[in-house]
Amino acid sequence: MEQIGIRELHLKTGEWVRRAARGRGVVVTERGRPLASLVPFRDDALGVSFADRQLLPEFEALPEIRGDSAAGISEDRDR
């Protein structure tokens, strides 16, 4: 991976982003200390959209709380 200073990134952002997109990762440094990396985007990086997510089976079995939820929490705490 190439290393560039944050100032260089600021001056030529588009160029460095395009390089990273072509598969050449770039490490951004400040005073020689790594701060961030630019890497090519992967389609699977976003994962499943929130709307398409499924509820975990452990949560489907939770009982429905009726009435005052604070009272239910207090009852559980007192057990």
C-alpha positions, -999 to +999 in steps of 0.1 A: +000+000+000+012+035-008+014+060+020+005+097+015+003+126+039-030+141+048-020+174+030-013+154-002-047+138+001-063+172+006-046+186-025-053+156-048-083+138-033-099+128-066-066+113-079-060+093-047-096+080-045-094+068-081-061+050-074-077+033-044-107+023-066-084+007-091-072-017-064-042+002-050-048+008-014-036+040+002-026+047+038-032+083+048-007+096+074-002+127+096+033+134+106+042+098+097+014+083+118-012+063+100-047+078+103-069+061+077-068+039+046-085+042+013-094+008-002-116-003-032-153-004-024-168-039-023-205-045-031-208-068+000-195-040+023-230-026+028-244-060+039-282-064+041-304-033+041-321-026+074-355-031+058-345-066+046-331-078+080-348-107+098-356-108+135-334-132+153-353-163+166-343-155+202-362-122+200-393-136+183-400-156+215-400-127+239-432-121+257-453-091+249-452-065+277-486-051+286-491-022+308-464-003+326-430-014+313-412+001+343-433-020+366-423-051+346-386-042+349-390-037+386-406-071+390-378-088+371-352-070+392-369-081+425-368-118+416 
